[in-house]
Amino acid sequence: MSMNSNEVRCLIAGGAGCLGTNLARRLLDQGAQVDVVDNLSTGRQANVDQLSRHPNFGFIKMDIADPAICRRLQRRRYSHVYNLACPTGVPNIKRLGEQMLMASSAGTLNLLKITRRCKAKYLFASTAEAYGDPDVFPQPETYVGRVDPVGPRSPYEEGKRFGEALTRFWGGKYGIEVRIVRIFNTYGPAMSPKDQRVIPQMLTRLIAGQPVPIYGDGTQTRTFLHVDDLVNGLLTVVEKGVSGEVYNVGGDEQITVRDLFATVKKATGLRAKQPFASISSKITAAAGRTRPSFGPSAGGRTSRWKQASARATRTCFARWASSLPARLSAPRTGGTAARRSRAIGCSPPRHEPDGRPQYDLDGSQRVAGHKHRILVHGRAAALHRRTRQQQGRRDPSRHQGRRCRGRHSRA
């Protein structure tokens, strides 16, 4: 795609990351003027410093979710807008989950407004995570996925799905040329050493001389795409793609994690130990579900991962139950309520003489002894210590007369 600086001016949101840096470098080499907007939440200042040597490059440190970005860029006329802005990585979900949601919603809306005013072409960089926990491999663009809108990874997944919906809606309503690209595993220059994806992890540990853990038996497969090929795919979709359509861009050659580790060692000439870790430790480290690998046997591995997760959950619950006071776990006689209470290690509910259950003023059911209160919500059970003083506050009638006498005496 031939161009010169007088014809093409591009805005790249999230241009300080790996993909944005390589895309900006390619566009600058082709003669375009490039403005990068990034708040550097996960982007790197070192990438910006390398690009700033080019005379056609400009950088704005700003959050695209800030409405002021529309005013800041209202006088600039762009021919292309690339929305790559969103923190990535499973470890960042808990720390930057809100930014993920805002960048994919309010940030996407702000960039679409700029695109509409400039009559530019717009590309929204989505993710393979939009398919959720898929049971179809590989995933075609027509596959709707198997998603959990409130799962542990939902800030990233749901944010991207909302961004896709908003992009397509605006394209149809206002006649904007929009494209959506779902990006699969990518690697290449400008990746952060702190990136928690498999290839940066391997390289970082090899350079530091640390063991490289491989979870499971290492036969799980992945596909990878070099960032240069990804940039080629993005530019091809922008120039030749159909407006409003979704495109998957990723590698098509499967490789086991064990073979990947051998390839990385051979390419770098570095040596390191290759310890194998249990799958349950992988589940714990991922702080959520572990994505199944590509291949026909992925369903079996997913089933084993779920079993391992269930065993880990039961172990944690057993440790929690063993830490309860012995008198709460003592066997008791009684009916169904008593048996259910023994299962979670607490006293059975109290009842009135006529058999009706007793409730506190806050709506919780009383338990024998008035020492604890149990709140049951789904599978979660929490015990809360309650002192006599707190019980008095919950039942004003117990000390009403004493407080009245006190008020009259002070009067």
C-alpha positions in Angstrom: 0.0 0.0 0.0 1.8 3.1 -1.2 1.1 6.4 0.4 2.7 9.7 1.3 2.4 12.0 4.3 0.1 14.4 2.4 -2.5 11.8 1.7 -2.7 9.6 4.9 -2.9 10.7 8.5 -3.5 7.9 11.0 -4.6 7.9 14.6 -3.6 4.9 16.6 -5.1 4.5 20.1 -3.0 2.3 22.3 0.0 2.8 20.0 2.6 2.4 22.8 1.9 -1.4 23.1 3.5 -4.1 21.0 0.9 -4.1 18.2 0.5 -0.4 18.1 4.3 0.2 18.0 4.8 -2.1 15.1 1.8 -0.8 13.2 2.9 2.8 13.7 6.4 1.9 12.5 5.0 0.3 9.4 2.8 3.3 8.6 5.6 5.8 9.2 7.9 3.8 6.8 5.2 4.0 4.2 5.1 7.8 4.5 2.0 8.4 6.6 1.6 10.9 9.4 0.9 9.0 12.7 -0.5 10.3 15.9 -0.5 7.9 18.9 -2.8 8.2 21.9 -1.9 6.1 25.0 -2.2 6.5 28.7 0.7 4.1 29.2 -1.2 1.9 31.6 0.3 -1.1 30.0 2.1 0.6 27.0 5.8 1.4 27.3 7.4 4.8 27.1 10.5 3.1 25.5 8.4 2.2 22.5 7.2 5.9 22.2 10.8 7.1 22.4 11.9 5.0 19.5 9.0 6.2 17.3 9.5 9.9 18.3 12.7 10.0 16.2 10.5 10.1 13.1 9.4 13.6 11.9 5.9 12.4 11.0 5.2 11.0 14.5 3.2 12.6 17.3 2.3 11.3 20.7 -0.5 12.3 23.1 -0.6 10.9 26.6 -4.3 10.6 27.2 -7.0 8.2 28.1 -9.4 7.6 25.2 -12.2 7.2 27.7 -11.8 10.9 28.6 -14.4 13.0 26.7 -11.7 15.7 26.3 -10.0 13.6 23.7 -12.7 14.6 21.2 -12.1 18.3 21.8 -8.3 17.8 21.7 -8.4 16.2 18.3 -11.4 18.0 16.7 -9.2 20.0 14.4 -7.2 17.1 13.1 -8.3 15.3 10.0 -7.6 11.6 10.0 -8.0 9.2 7.1 -7.7 6.1 9.3 -8.4 5.4 13.0 -7.0 2.3 14.6 -8.5 1.4 18.0 -6.0 -0.9 19.7 -6.4 0.7 23.2 -7.2 -1.7 26.0 -5.1 -3.2 28.8 -4.5 -6.9 28.1 -3.3 -9.9 30.1 -5.1 -12.1 32.7 -3.0 -10.7 35.6 -4.2 -7.2 34.7 -7.9 -8.1 34.9 -8.2 -7.6 38.7 -6.0 -4.5 38.7 -7.2 -2.8 35.5 -10.6 -4.4 35.0 -12.4 -1.0 35.1 -10.0 0.5 32.6 -10.7 -2.4 30.3 -14.4 -1.8 30.4 -14.1 1.9 30.0 -11.6 1.8 27.1 -13.8 -0.6 25.2 -17.0 1.3 25.8 -16.6 5.1 26.4 -13.2 5.0 24.7 -14.6 3.3 21.6 -17.5 5.8 21.5 -15.1 8.7 21.6 -13.0 7.4 18.8 -16.1 6.6 16.7 -17.2 10.2 17.1 -13.8 11.4 15.8 -14.0 8.9 12.9 -17.5 10.2 11.9 -16.4 13.8 12.0 -13.3 13.0 9.9 -15.1 10.6 7.5 -12.3 8.2 8.1 -11.9 4.4 8.1 -12.2 2.8 11.5 -10.7 -0.5 12.7 -11.6 -2.0 16.1 -9.0 -4.5 17.4 -11.0 -7.2 19.3 -9.7 -10.5 20.6 -10.2 -14.2 20.4 -11.4 -14.0 24.0 -14.7 -12.7 22.5 -15.5 -16.4 21.9 -15.3 -17.1 25.6 -14.5 -20.7 26.5 -15.1 -22.2 23.0 -16.0 -25.7 22.2 -15.4 -25.3 18.5 -11.8 -25.4 17.2 -10.7 -23.4 15.3 -13.4 -20.7 15.7 -14.9 -19.3 12.5 -16.2 -15.8 12.5 -19.8 -17.1 12.4 -19.3 -19.0 15.8 -21.1 -17.1 18.5 -18.9 -18.5 21.3 -19.6 -19.9 24.8 -19.4 -17.0 27.1 -19.9 -16.1 30.8 -20.9 -12.4 31.1 -20.0 -12.2 34.8 -17.0 -14.6 34.9 -13.5 -13.8 36.2 -12.4 -12.7 32.7 -15.5 -10.7 31.9 -14.0 -7.2 32.2 -11.9 -8.0 29.2 -14.2 -10.3 27.2 -17.4 -8.4 27.7 -15.7 -5.1 27.1 -14.4 -6.3 23.7 -17.8 -7.7 22.8 -19.5 -4.4 23.7 -16.9 -2.6 21.6 -17.7 -4.9 18.6 -21.4 -4.2 19.0 -21.0 -0.5 19.2 -18.6 -0.4 16.2 -21.0 -2.3 14.0 -24.0 -0.2 15.2 -22.3 3.1 14.5 -21.1 1.9 11.1 -24.6 1.0 10.0 -26.4 4.1 11.6 -23.9 6.8 10.4 -22.5 5.2 7.3 -19.0 4.9 8.6 -16.5 2.4 7.1 -15.8 0.1 10.1 -13.9 -3.2 10.4 -13.6 -5.6 13.4 -10.5 -7.8 13.8 -10.3 -10.6 16.4 -6.7 -11.1 17.2 -5.3 -14.5 18.3 -1.9 -15.2 20.0 0.7 -12.8 18.7 4.4 -12.3 19.5 7.2 -10.1 18.3 9.4 -7.0 19.0 8.3 -4.4 21.5 6.6 -6.9 23.8 6.9 -6.0 27.5 9.2 -8.3 29.5 6.4 -8.2 32.1 3.9 -9.7 29.7 2.4 -12.9 31.2 1.8 -14.6 27.9 3.7 -17.8 27.2 6.5 -16.6 24.8 7.5 -13.5 26.8 7.4 -15.6 30.0 9.7 -18.2 28.4 12.1 -15.6 27.1 12.2 -13.6 30.3 13.0 -16.7 32.4 15.6 -18.0 30.0 17.4 -14.6 30.0 17.3 -14.6 33.8 18.5 -18.2 34.0 15.4 -19.2 35.9 13.4 -22.5 35.4 10.6 -22.3 32.9 7.5 -24.0 34.2 5.4 -26.0 31.8 1.9 -26.9 33.0 0.5 -30.3 32.5 2.5 -32.7 30.3 3.4 -30.0 27.7 1.4 -31.7 24.9 -1.3 -28.9 24.9 -1.1 -27.0 21.6 -1.2 -23.3 20.7 -1.0 -21.3 17.5 1.1 -18.1 17.2 1.4 -15.3 14.8 4.3 -12.9 14.3 3.4 -9.3 14.8 4.6 -8.4 11.3 2.1 -10.8 9.8 -0.6 -9.4 12.1 0.2 -5.9 10.8 -0.1 -7.2 7.3 -3.5 -8.6 8.2 -4.8 -5.3 9.7 -3.7 -3.3 6.7 -5.3 -5.8 4.3 -8.6 -5.7 6.2 -8.7 -1.9 6.3 -8.1 -1.6 2.6 -9.9 -4.6 1.2 -12.3 -5.7 3.9 -16.0 -5.3 3.9 -17.4 -2.6 6.2 -19.1 -3.9 9.3 -17.6 -7.4 9.0 -15.6 -9.4 11.5 -12.2 -11.0 10.7 -10.1 -13.4 12.6 -6.4 -12.9 12.3 -4.1 -15.5 13.8 -1.7 -18.3 13.1 -2.8 -21.7 11.6 0.1 -23.9 12.5 -0.3 -25.7 15.8 2.6 -26.4 18.1 2.8 -28.0 21.5 4.1 -26.0 24.5 6.9 -28.6 24.9 8.0 -28.1 21.3 7.6 -24.3 21.6 10.0 -24.3 24.6 12.6 -26.4 22.6 12.3 -23.9 19.7 12.8 -20.9 21.9 15.9 -22.4 23.5 17.3 -23.2 20.1 16.6 -19.8 18.7 18.2 -18.0 21.7 21.0 -20.5 22.4 20.0 -20.3 26.1 19.6 -23.2 28.4 17.2 -23.6 31.3 15.5 -26.3 33.3 12.0 -27.4 32.2 10.0 -28.3 35.4 6.5 -29.5 34.9 3.8 -28.1 37.1 0.4 -29.5 38.0 -2.7 -28.4 36.2 -4.4 -27.3 39.5 -1.5 -24.9 40.1 -2.1 -23.4 36.7 -5.7 -22.8 37.5 -4.8 -21.1 40.8 -2.2 -18.9 39.0 -4.5 -17.9 36.2 -7.1 -16.5 38.7 -10.0 -18.0 36.7 -10.4 -20.5 33.9 -7.6 -21.8 31.8 -8.3 -21.5 28.0 -8.4 -24.9 26.3 -5.8 -25.5 23.6 -6.5 -26.0 20.0 -6.9 -29.6 18.7 -9.4 -32.4 18.7 -8.4 -33.6 22.2 -9.0 -30.2 23.9 -12.3 -31.3 25.3 -10.7 -34.1 27.3 -8.1 -31.8 28.7 -10.8 -29.2 29.6 -12.7 -31.9 31.5 -9.5 -32.9 33.4 -8.9 -29.2 34.2 -12.4 -28.8 35.6 -12.0 -32.0 37.7 -8.7 -30.6 39.1 -10.3 -27.3 39.9 -13.1 -29.1 41.7 -10.6 -31.1 43.8 -8.8 -27.9 44.7 -12.0 -26.2 45.7 -13.0 -29.2 47.9 -9.5 -29.1 49.5 -9.8 -25.4 50.4 -13.3 -25.9 51.8 -12.1 -28.8 54.0 -9.2 -26.7 55.4 -11.7 -23.9 56.1 -14.1 -26.3 57.9 -11.3 -27.8 60.0 -10.4 -24.4 61.3 -13.9 -23.8 62.8 -14.3 -24.2 66.6 -15.0 -27.8 67.6 -18.3 -26.9 69.3 -19.7 -25.7 66.0 -18.8 -28.9 64.2 -20.2 -31.2 66.9 -22.8 -33.7 65.7 -26.4 -32.8 66.5 -29.6 -34.6 66.3 -32.6 -33.3 64.4 -34.3 -33.2 61.1 -33.3 -31.9 57.6 -32.4 -28.4 58.9 -30.0 -30.0 61.5 -28.4 -32.2 58.9 -27.9 -29.3 56.5 -26.4 -27.3 59.4 -24.0 -30.0 60.3 -22.8 -30.1 56.7 -21.6 -26.6 56.9 -20.5 -26.7 60.6 -23.0 -24.6 62.5 -25.9 -24.9 64.8 -29.4 -25.7 63.5 -32.0 -22.9 63.2 -34.2 -22.1 66.2 -38.0 -22.5 66.0 -40.9 -21.2 67.9 -43.0 -23.6 70.1 -45.5 -24.0 67.2 -42.7 -25.0 64.8 -42.3 -21.6 63.0 -38.7 -20.5 62.5 -37.4 -17.5 64.6 -36.0 -14.5 62.8 -33.9 -11.5 63.9 -34.9 -8.0 63.1 -32.6 -8.0 60.1 -34.4 -10.9 58.5 -31.8 -13.6 59.3 -32.9 -16.9 60.9 -31.7 -17.4 64.5 -29.5 -20.3 65.4 -29.3 -22.1 68.7 -27.2 -20.4 71.4 -27.5 -16.8 69.9 -23.8 -16.9 69.4 -23.6 -16.9 65.6 -25.7 -16.0 62.7 -25.5 -17.9 59.4 -26.1 -16.3 56.0 -26.5 -18.7 53.2 -26.4 -17.5 49.6 -26.1 -20.2 46.9 -23.1 -22.3 47.9 -21.5 -19.7 50.1 -21.9 -19.8 53.9 -20.4 -17.2 56.2 -20.4 -17.2 60.0 -20.5 -13.8 61.8 -19.7 -13.4 65.5 -22.3 -11.4 67.4 -21.8 -10.1 70.9 -24.5 -9.4 73.5 -24.0 -5.7 73.0 -24.8 -6.1 69.3 -27.8 -8.2 70.1 -29.1 -5.4 72.3 -28.7 -2.9 69.4 -30.7 -5.3 67.1 -33.6 -5.5 69.6 -34.4 -2.0 70.8 -37.2 -3.3 73.1 -34.7 -5.0 75.4 -33.2 -1.7 76.7 -35.9 0.8 75.8 -37.0 1.3 79.3 -33.5 1.8 80.6 -32.8 4.4 77.9 -36.0 6.2 78.7 -35.2 6.4 82.4 -31.8 7.8 81.5 -33.3 10.5 79.3 -35.8 11.5 81.9 -33.1 11.6 84.7 -30.9 13.8 82.5 -33.8 16.1 81.9 
